[in-house]
Amino acid sequence: MYVWIWRHLPGNAWVKALVSLLLVLGTVYVLFQYVFPWAEPLLPFNDVTVDNGMPAGGAMTEWR
């Protein structure tokens, strides 16, 4: 895939490298500005369960 992109970019190696860098930066920009904010409510990162620190089996006296 990368070879196909490289062959289809215009210019010599330096121009291709610059255009490749701009494409990568543009992709990262679009991801952070549009895709990730859109997908954030759909992901369960904020659905956490916090217990009171007690083991699941009962009180701490069992551990002493």
PDB file with one MODEL, atoms N, CA, C and O in Angstrom:
MODEL        1
ATOM      1  N   MET A   1       0.823  -1.180   0.000  1.00  0.00           N
ATOM      2  CA  MET A   1       0.000   0.000   0.000  1.00  0.00           C
ATOM      3  C   MET A   1       0.874   1.253   0.000  1.00  0.00           C
ATOM      4  O   MET A   1       0.612   2.191  -0.752  1.00  0.00           O
ATOM      5  N   TYR A   2       1.913   1.273   0.839  1.00  0.00           N
ATOM      6  CA  TYR A   2       2.767   2.461   0.906  1.00  0.00           C
ATOM      7  C   TYR A   2       3.559   2.654  -0.383  1.00  0.00           C
ATOM      8  O   TYR A   2       3.823   3.783  -0.795  1.00  0.00           O
ATOM      9  N   VAL A   3       3.928   1.561  -1.005  1.00  0.00           N
ATOM     10  CA  VAL A   3       4.632   1.660  -2.292  1.00  0.00           C
ATOM     11  C   VAL A   3       3.700   2.269  -3.331  1.00  0.00           C
ATOM     12  O   VAL A   3       4.125   3.098  -4.136  1.00  0.00           O
ATOM     13  N   TRP A   4       2.452   1.871  -3.321  1.00  0.00           N
ATOM     14  CA  TRP A   4       1.491   2.415  -4.279  1.00  0.00           C
ATOM     15  C   TRP A   4       1.332   3.921  -4.070  1.00  0.00           C
ATOM     16  O   TRP A   4       1.315   4.688  -5.033  1.00  0.00           O
ATOM     17  N   ILE A   5       1.215   4.343  -2.798  1.00  0.00           N
ATOM     18  CA  ILE A   5       1.090   5.782  -2.506  1.00  0.00           C
ATOM     19  C   ILE A   5       2.349   6.517  -2.953  1.00  0.00           C
ATOM     20  O   ILE A   5       2.268   7.567  -3.591  1.00  0.00           O
ATOM     21  N   TRP A   6       3.517   5.960  -2.614  1.00  0.00           N
ATOM     22  CA  TRP A   6       4.790   6.602  -2.969  1.00  0.00           C
ATOM     23  C   TRP A   6       4.921   6.770  -4.478  1.00  0.00           C
ATOM     24  O   TRP A   6       5.377   7.813  -4.948  1.00  0.00           O
ATOM     25  N   ARG A   7       4.531   5.768  -5.229  1.00  0.00           N
ATOM     26  CA  ARG A   7       4.639   5.846  -6.704  1.00  0.00           C
ATOM     27  C   ARG A   7       3.699   6.874  -7.297  1.00  0.00           C
ATOM     28  O   ARG A   7       3.988   7.436  -8.354  1.00  0.00           O
ATOM     29  N   HIS A   8       2.582   7.130  -6.640  1.00  0.00           N
ATOM     30  CA  HIS A   8       1.599   8.049  -7.202  1.00  0.00           C
ATOM     31  C   HIS A   8       1.760   9.491  -6.728  1.00  0.00           C
ATOM     32  O   HIS A   8       1.042  10.376  -7.192  1.00  0.00           O
ATOM     33  N   LEU A   9       2.682   9.734  -5.821  1.00  0.00           N
ATOM     34  CA  LEU A   9       2.942  11.106  -5.404  1.00  0.00           C
ATOM     35  C   LEU A   9       3.800  11.812  -6.456  1.00  0.00           C
ATOM     36  O   LEU A   9       4.658  11.183  -7.075  1.00  0.00           O
ATOM     37  N   PRO A  10       3.575  13.110  -6.662  1.00  0.00           N
ATOM     38  CA  PRO A  10       4.344  13.834  -7.676  1.00  0.00           C
ATOM     39  C   PRO A  10       5.730  14.228  -7.162  1.00  0.00           C
ATOM     40  O   PRO A  10       5.949  14.326  -5.955  1.00  0.00           O
ATOM     41  N   GLY A  11       6.653  14.450  -8.084  1.00  0.00           N
ATOM     42  CA  GLY A  11       7.957  15.011  -7.749  1.00  0.00           C
ATOM     43  C   GLY A  11       9.028  13.990  -7.447  1.00  0.00           C
ATOM     44  O   GLY A  11       8.829  12.781  -7.569  1.00  0.00           O
ATOM     45  N   ASN A  12      10.182  14.525  -7.044  1.00  0.00           N
ATOM     46  CA  ASN A  12      11.315  13.660  -6.708  1.00  0.00           C
ATOM     47  C   ASN A  12      11.160  13.154  -5.271  1.00  0.00           C
ATOM     48  O   ASN A  12      10.108  13.341  -4.659  1.00  0.00           O
ATOM     49  N   ALA A  13      12.199  12.516  -4.733  1.00  0.00           N
ATOM     50  CA  ALA A  13      12.114  11.894  -3.410  1.00  0.00           C
ATOM     51  C   ALA A  13      11.856  12.924  -2.312  1.00  0.00           C
ATOM     52  O   ALA A  13      11.090  12.661  -1.385  1.00  0.00           O
ATOM     53  N   TRP A  14      12.498  14.107  -2.412  1.00  0.00           N
ATOM     54  CA  TRP A  14      12.292  15.131  -1.380  1.00  0.00           C
ATOM     55  C   TRP A  14      10.867  15.655  -1.389  1.00  0.00           C
ATOM     56  O   TRP A  14      10.265  15.854  -0.334  1.00  0.00           O
ATOM     57  N   VAL A  15      10.333  15.876  -2.574  1.00  0.00           N
ATOM     58  CA  VAL A  15       8.947  16.363  -2.685  1.00  0.00           C
ATOM     59  C   VAL A  15       7.980  15.288  -2.197  1.00  0.00           C
ATOM     60  O   VAL A  15       7.010  15.591  -1.502  1.00  0.00           O
ATOM     61  N   LYS A  16       8.243  14.037  -2.561  1.00  0.00           N
ATOM     62  CA  LYS A  16       7.398  12.941  -2.100  1.00  0.00           C
ATOM     63  C   LYS A  16       7.441  12.810  -0.579  1.00  0.00           C
ATOM     64  O   LYS A  16       6.417  12.552   0.054  1.00  0.00           O
ATOM     65  N   ALA A  17       8.621  12.988   0.003  1.00  0.00           N
ATOM     66  CA  ALA A  17       8.749  12.914   1.456  1.00  0.00           C
ATOM     67  C   ALA A  17       7.963  14.051   2.123  1.00  0.00           C
ATOM     68  O   ALA A  17       7.286  13.830   3.127  1.00  0.00           O
ATOM     69  N   LEU A  18       8.050  15.247   1.573  1.00  0.00           N
ATOM     70  CA  LEU A  18       7.315  16.388   2.113  1.00  0.00           C
ATOM     71  C   LEU A  18       5.808  16.182   1.984  1.00  0.00           C
ATOM     72  O   LEU A  18       5.066  16.439   2.932  1.00  0.00           O
ATOM     73  N   VAL A  19       5.356  15.727   0.836  1.00  0.00           N
ATOM     74  CA  VAL A  19       3.929  15.464   0.634  1.00  0.00           C
ATOM     75  C   VAL A  19       3.466  14.338   1.562  1.00  0.00           C
ATOM     76  O   VAL A  19       2.362  14.401   2.103  1.00  0.00           O
ATOM     77  N   SER A  20       4.293  13.314   1.750  1.00  0.00           N
ATOM     78  CA  SER A  20       3.951  12.234   2.668  1.00  0.00           C
ATOM     79  C   SER A  20       3.798  12.751   4.092  1.00  0.00           C
ATOM     80  O   SER A  20       2.860  12.376   4.796  1.00  0.00           O
ATOM     81  N   LEU A  21       4.720  13.613   4.516  1.00  0.00           N
ATOM     82  CA  LEU A  21       4.643  14.194   5.847  1.00  0.00           C
ATOM     83  C   LEU A  21       3.374  15.028   6.006  1.00  0.00           C
ATOM     84  O   LEU A  21       2.711  14.960   7.040  1.00  0.00           O
ATOM     85  N   LEU A  22       3.041  15.803   4.996  1.00  0.00           N
ATOM     86  CA  LEU A  22       1.821  16.605   5.045  1.00  0.00           C
ATOM     87  C   LEU A  22       0.575  15.724   5.095  1.00  0.00           C
ATOM     88  O   LEU A  22      -0.388  16.046   5.791  1.00  0.00           O
ATOM     89  N   LEU A  23       0.593  14.618   4.362  1.00  0.00           N
ATOM     90  CA  LEU A  23      -0.539  13.689   4.411  1.00  0.00           C
ATOM     91  C   LEU A  23      -0.695  13.066   5.795  1.00  0.00           C
ATOM     92  O   LEU A  23      -1.811  12.935   6.298  1.00  0.00           O
ATOM     93  N   VAL A  24       0.410  12.686   6.400  1.00  0.00           N
ATOM     94  CA  VAL A  24       0.354  12.105   7.744  1.00  0.00           C
ATOM     95  C   VAL A  24      -0.140  13.139   8.746  1.00  0.00           C
ATOM     96  O   VAL A  24      -1.007  12.835   9.565  1.00  0.00           O
ATOM     97  N   LEU A  25       0.392  14.344   8.694  1.00  0.00           N
ATOM     98  CA  LEU A  25      -0.052  15.395   9.608  1.00  0.00           C
ATOM     99  C   LEU A  25      -1.528  15.744   9.391  1.00  0.00           C
ATOM    100  O   LEU A  25      -2.256  15.990  10.353  1.00  0.00           O
ATOM    101  N   GLY A  26      -1.960  15.764   8.149  1.00  0.00           N
ATOM    102  CA  GLY A  26      -3.372  16.016   7.862  1.00  0.00           C
ATOM    103  C   GLY A  26      -4.271  14.913   8.394  1.00  0.00           C
ATOM    104  O   GLY A  26      -5.357  15.185   8.905  1.00  0.00           O
ATOM    105  N   THR A  27      -3.828  13.684   8.277  1.00  0.00           N
ATOM    106  CA  THR A  27      -4.599  12.564   8.796  1.00  0.00           C
ATOM    107  C   THR A  27      -4.704  12.637  10.314  1.00  0.00           C
ATOM    108  O   THR A  27      -5.780  12.422  10.873  1.00  0.00           O
ATOM    109  N   VAL A  28      -3.602  12.937  10.980  1.00  0.00           N
ATOM    110  CA  VAL A  28      -3.605  13.060  12.443  1.00  0.00           C
ATOM    111  C   VAL A  28      -4.522  14.208  12.866  1.00  0.00           C
ATOM    112  O   VAL A  28      -5.271  14.078  13.834  1.00  0.00           O
ATOM    113  N   TYR A  29      -4.467  15.314  12.155  1.00  0.00           N
ATOM    114  CA  TYR A  29      -5.333  16.457  12.462  1.00  0.00           C
ATOM    115  C   TYR A  29      -6.805  16.086  12.354  1.00  0.00           C
ATOM    116  O   TYR A  29      -7.596  16.383  13.250  1.00  0.00           O
ATOM    117  N   VAL A  30      -7.166  15.437  11.258  1.00  0.00           N
ATOM    118  CA  VAL A  30      -8.567  15.036  11.066  1.00  0.00           C
ATOM    119  C   VAL A  30      -9.009  14.059  12.150  1.00  0.00           C
ATOM    120  O   VAL A  30     -10.129  14.153  12.654  1.00  0.00           O
ATOM    121  N   LEU A  31      -8.137  13.126  12.509  1.00  0.00           N
ATOM    122  CA  LEU A  31      -8.491  12.173  13.567  1.00  0.00           C
ATOM    123  C   LEU A  31      -8.747  12.885  14.890  1.00  0.00           C
ATOM    124  O   LEU A  31      -9.762  12.628  15.536  1.00  0.00           O
ATOM    125  N   PHE A  32      -7.847  13.775  15.306  1.00  0.00           N
ATOM    126  CA  PHE A  32      -7.985  14.432  16.597  1.00  0.00           C
ATOM    127  C   PHE A  32      -9.096  15.476  16.620  1.00  0.00           C
ATOM    128  O   PHE A  32      -9.703  15.694  17.669  1.00  0.00           O
ATOM    129  N   GLN A  33      -9.376  16.124  15.498  1.00  0.00           N
ATOM    130  CA  GLN A  33     -10.375  17.183  15.482  1.00  0.00           C
ATOM    131  C   GLN A  33     -11.794  16.677  15.230  1.00  0.00           C
ATOM    132  O   GLN A  33     -12.755  17.277  15.713  1.00  0.00           O
ATOM    133  N   TYR A  34     -11.939  15.585  14.482  1.00  0.00           N
ATOM    134  CA  TYR A  34     -13.266  15.156  14.080  1.00  0.00           C
ATOM    135  C   TYR A  34     -13.610  13.724  14.484  1.00  0.00           C
ATOM    136  O   TYR A  34     -14.682  13.486  15.039  1.00  0.00           O
ATOM    137  N   VAL A  35     -12.742  12.791  14.223  1.00  0.00           N
ATOM    138  CA  VAL A  35     -13.069  11.380  14.439  1.00  0.00           C
ATOM    139  C   VAL A  35     -13.076  11.032  15.919  1.00  0.00           C
ATOM    140  O   VAL A  35     -14.054  10.460  16.399  1.00  0.00           O
ATOM    141  N   PHE A  36     -12.021  11.354  16.659  1.00  0.00           N
ATOM    142  CA  PHE A  36     -11.957  10.997  18.071  1.00  0.00           C
ATOM    143  C   PHE A  36     -13.047  11.681  18.897  1.00  0.00           C
ATOM    144  O   PHE A  36     -13.666  11.015  19.726  1.00  0.00           O
ATOM    145  N   PRO A  37     -13.315  12.986  18.712  1.00  0.00           N
ATOM    146  CA  PRO A  37     -14.431  13.578  19.471  1.00  0.00           C
ATOM    147  C   PRO A  37     -15.783  12.951  19.138  1.00  0.00           C
ATOM    148  O   PRO A  37     -16.638  12.829  20.016  1.00  0.00           O
ATOM    149  N   TRP A  38     -15.985  12.558  17.904  1.00  0.00           N
ATOM    150  CA  TRP A  38     -17.235  11.899  17.524  1.00  0.00           C
ATOM    151  C   TRP A  38     -17.351  10.529  18.190  1.00  0.00           C
ATOM    152  O   TRP A  38     -18.433  10.149  18.636  1.00  0.00           O
ATOM    153  N   ALA A  39     -16.240   9.784  18.260  1.00  0.00           N
ATOM    154  CA  ALA A  39     -16.276   8.422  18.782  1.00  0.00           C
ATOM    155  C   ALA A  39     -16.215   8.369  20.305  1.00  0.00           C
ATOM    156  O   ALA A  39     -16.563   7.340  20.884  1.00  0.00           O
ATOM    157  N   GLU A  40     -15.792   9.425  20.968  1.00  0.00           N
ATOM    158  CA  GLU A  40     -15.617   9.388  22.424  1.00  0.00           C
ATOM    159  C   GLU A  40     -16.882   8.990  23.178  1.00  0.00           C
ATOM    160  O   GLU A  40     -16.788   8.157  24.079  1.00  0.00           O
ATOM    161  N   PRO A  41     -18.054   9.528  22.868  1.00  0.00           N
ATOM    162  CA  PRO A  41     -19.240   9.104  23.618  1.00  0.00           C
ATOM    163  C   PRO A  41     -19.610   7.632  23.387  1.00  0.00           C
ATOM    164  O   PRO A  41     -20.331   7.038  24.188  1.00  0.00           O
ATOM    165  N   LEU A  42     -19.127   7.067  22.321  1.00  0.00           N
ATOM    166  CA  LEU A  42     -19.453   5.678  22.004  1.00  0.00           C
ATOM    167  C   LEU A  42     -18.548   4.677  22.704  1.00  0.00           C
ATOM    168  O   LEU A  42     -18.839   3.481  22.713  1.00  0.00           O
ATOM    169  N   LEU A  43     -17.442   5.156  23.296  1.00  0.00           N
ATOM    170  CA  LEU A  43     -16.475   4.270  23.937  1.00  0.00           C
ATOM    171  C   LEU A  43     -16.705   4.237  25.447  1.00  0.00           C
ATOM    172  O   LEU A  43     -17.083   5.249  26.036  1.00  0.00           O
ATOM    173  N   PRO A  44     -16.482   3.088  26.075  1.00  0.00           N
ATOM    174  CA  PRO A  44     -16.813   2.936  27.494  1.00  0.00           C
ATOM    175  C   PRO A  44     -15.693   3.337  28.453  1.00  0.00           C
ATOM    176  O   PRO A  44     -15.597   2.752  29.531  1.00  0.00           O
ATOM    177  N   PHE A  45     -14.848   4.300  28.115  1.00  0.00           N
ATOM    178  CA  PHE A  45     -13.726   4.651  28.971  1.00  0.00           C
ATOM    179  C   PHE A  45     -14.167   5.281  30.284  1.00  0.00           C
ATOM    180  O   PHE A  45     -13.469   5.142  31.289  1.00  0.00           O
ATOM    181  N   ASN A  46     -15.294   5.962  30.307  1.00  0.00           N
ATOM    182  CA  ASN A  46     -15.754   6.624  31.524  1.00  0.00           C
ATOM    183  C   ASN A  46     -16.697   5.762  32.352  1.00  0.00           C
ATOM    184  O   ASN A  46     -17.151   6.197  33.410  1.00  0.00           O
ATOM    185  N   ASP A  47     -16.997   4.567  31.905  1.00  0.00           N
ATOM    186  CA  ASP A  47     -17.865   3.669  32.657  1.00  0.00           C
ATOM    187  C   ASP A  47     -17.015   2.821  33.590  1.00  0.00           C
ATOM    188  O   ASP A  47     -16.660   1.687  33.268  1.00  0.00           O
ATOM    189  N   VAL A  48     -16.696   3.379  34.741  1.00  0.00           N
ATOM    190  CA  VAL A  48     -15.852   2.674  35.699  1.00  0.00           C
ATOM    191  C   VAL A  48     -16.652   2.381  36.950  1.00  0.00           C
ATOM    192  O   VAL A  48     -17.589   3.103  37.290  1.00  0.00           O
ATOM    193  N   THR A  49     -16.274   1.322  37.626  1.00  0.00           N
ATOM    194  CA  THR A  49     -16.896   0.964  38.891  1.00  0.00           C
ATOM    195  C   THR A  49     -15.834   1.036  39.975  1.00  0.00           C
ATOM    196  O   THR A  49     -14.786   0.398  39.877  1.00  0.00           O
ATOM    197  N   VAL A  50     -16.114   1.816  41.004  1.00  0.00           N
ATOM    198  CA  VAL A  50     -15.189   1.956  42.111  1.00  0.00           C
ATOM    199  C   VAL A  50     -15.865   1.393  43.349  1.00  0.00           C
ATOM    200  O   VAL A  50     -16.962   1.818  43.711  1.00  0.00           O
ATOM    201  N   ASP A  51     -15.212   0.434  43.999  1.00  0.00           N
ATOM    202  CA  ASP A  51     -15.789  -0.118  45.225  1.00  0.00           C
ATOM    203  C   ASP A  51     -15.192   0.599  46.425  1.00  0.00           C
ATOM    204  O   ASP A  51     -14.423   1.547  46.269  1.00  0.00           O
ATOM    205  N   ASN A  52     -15.543   0.151  47.615  1.00  0.00           N
ATOM    206  CA  ASN A  52     -15.102   0.832  48.829  1.00  0.00           C
ATOM    207  C   ASN A  52     -13.782   0.294  49.353  1.00  0.00           C
ATOM    208  O   ASN A  52     -13.415   0.603  50.487  1.00  0.00           O
ATOM    209  N   GLY A  53     -13.064  -0.485  48.587  1.00  0.00           N
ATOM    210  CA  GLY A  53     -11.787  -1.015  48.999  1.00  0.00           C
ATOM    211  C   GLY A  53     -11.874  -2.326  49.755  1.00  0.00           C
ATOM    212  O   GLY A  53     -10.848  -2.905  50.111  1.00  0.00           O
ATOM    213  N   MET A  54     -13.059  -2.793  49.999  1.00  0.00           N
ATOM    214  CA  MET A  54     -13.236  -4.043  50.724  1.00  0.00           C
ATOM    215  C   MET A  54     -13.143  -5.204  49.739  1.00  0.00           C
ATOM    216  O   MET A  54     -13.551  -5.060  48.586  1.00  0.00           O
ATOM    217  N   PRO A  55     -12.620  -6.341  50.161  1.00  0.00           N
ATOM    218  CA  PRO A  55     -12.598  -7.494  49.260  1.00  0.00           C
ATOM    219  C   PRO A  55     -14.009  -7.977  48.957  1.00  0.00           C
ATOM    220  O   PRO A  55     -14.948  -7.702  49.704  1.00  0.00           O
ATOM    221  N   ALA A  56     -14.140  -8.682  47.878  1.00  0.00           N
ATOM    222  CA  ALA A  56     -15.466  -9.111  47.430  1.00  0.00           C
ATOM    223  C   ALA A  56     -16.108 -10.079  48.423  1.00  0.00           C
ATOM    224  O   ALA A  56     -17.335 -10.178  48.456  1.00  0.00           O
ATOM    225  N   GLY A  57     -15.337 -10.786  49.223  1.00  0.00           N
ATOM    226  CA  GLY A  57     -15.871 -11.793  50.126  1.00  0.00           C
ATOM    227  C   GLY A  57     -16.363 -11.265  51.456  1.00  0.00           C
ATOM    228  O   GLY A  57     -17.011 -12.017  52.184  1.00  0.00           O
ATOM    229  N   GLY A  58     -16.104 -10.049  51.814  1.00  0.00           N
ATOM    230  CA  GLY A  58     -16.573  -9.545  53.095  1.00  0.00           C
ATOM    231  C   GLY A  58     -15.635  -8.536  53.704  1.00  0.00           C
ATOM    232  O   GLY A  58     -14.988  -7.772  52.988  1.00  0.00           O
ATOM    233  N   ALA A  59     -15.553  -8.523  55.038  1.00  0.00           N
ATOM    234  CA  ALA A  59     -14.804  -7.513  55.770  1.00  0.00           C
ATOM    235  C   ALA A  59     -13.314  -7.812  55.770  1.00  0.00           C
ATOM    236  O   ALA A  59     -12.884  -8.911  55.421  1.00  0.00           O
ATOM    237  N   MET A  60     -12.536  -6.814  56.168  1.00  0.00           N
ATOM    238  CA  MET A  60     -11.084  -6.943  56.212  1.00  0.00           C
ATOM    239  C   MET A  60     -10.599  -7.866  57.333  1.00  0.00           C
ATOM    240  O   MET A  60      -9.441  -8.284  57.311  1.00  0.00           O
ATOM    241  N   THR A  61     -11.445  -8.194  58.309  1.00  0.00           N
ATOM    242  CA  THR A  61     -11.014  -9.036  59.419  1.00  0.00           C
ATOM    243  C   THR A  61     -10.637 -10.428  58.946  1.00  0.00           C
ATOM    244  O   THR A  61      -9.894 -11.132  59.629  1.00  0.00           O
ATOM    245  N   GLU A  62     -11.133 -10.833  57.797  1.00  0.00           N
ATOM    246  CA  GLU A  62     -10.782 -12.147  57.273  1.00  0.00           C
ATOM    247  C   GLU A  62      -9.337 -12.209  56.817  1.00  0.00           C
ATOM    248  O   GLU A  62      -8.770 -13.298  56.723  1.00  0.00           O
ATOM    249  N   TRP A  63      -8.728 -11.068  56.533  1.00  0.00           N
ATOM    250  CA  TRP A  63      -7.370 -11.027  55.992  1.00  0.00           C
ATOM    251  C   TRP A  63      -6.311 -10.969  57.094  1.00  0.00           C
ATOM    252  O   TRP A  63      -5.132 -11.172  56.806  1.00  0.00           O
ATOM    253  N   ARG A  64      -6.684 -10.705  58.322  1.00  0.00           N
ATOM    254  CA  ARG A  64      -5.704 -10.537  59.389  1.00  0.00           C
ATOM    255  C   ARG A  64      -5.218 -11.821  59.937  1.00  0.00           C
ATOM    256  O   ARG A  64      -4.387 -11.831  60.844  1.00  0.00           O
TER     257      ARG A  64
ENDMDL
END
